[in-house]
Amino acid sequence: MTRSILELASASLFLTLTGCADVKPLQADVDSLKTQVGKLQTQVDAAKASADSAARAARSAQSSASQASEAASGAQSTANQALSAAKSAQASADALNEKVDRMFKKRPSIKKS
């Protein structure tokens, strides 16, 4: 019986030592994976920062485009008003020129006494 206990103890010791020897390569693999995860996390953070920056730039460009569109619309409205005023002024000038022309075409009548 003592021999069985001794064999069992030696087998346990052997398995324990063998198991410890196998843990070292696994620990190295775990450490390597931790390093890779750390690098990937850094890359993910950088990509997220870049995407956030691009989104801000897109919103800014959209806002600028909207402001430019509003400015162009305002300029078009002002140009339309100016055109309308110019046409009105031209019509008034044409009417005045016509009156002046009619005045000079009339001959004064001379009264005979």
Beta strands, then each sheet from edge to edge (+ up, - down):
end
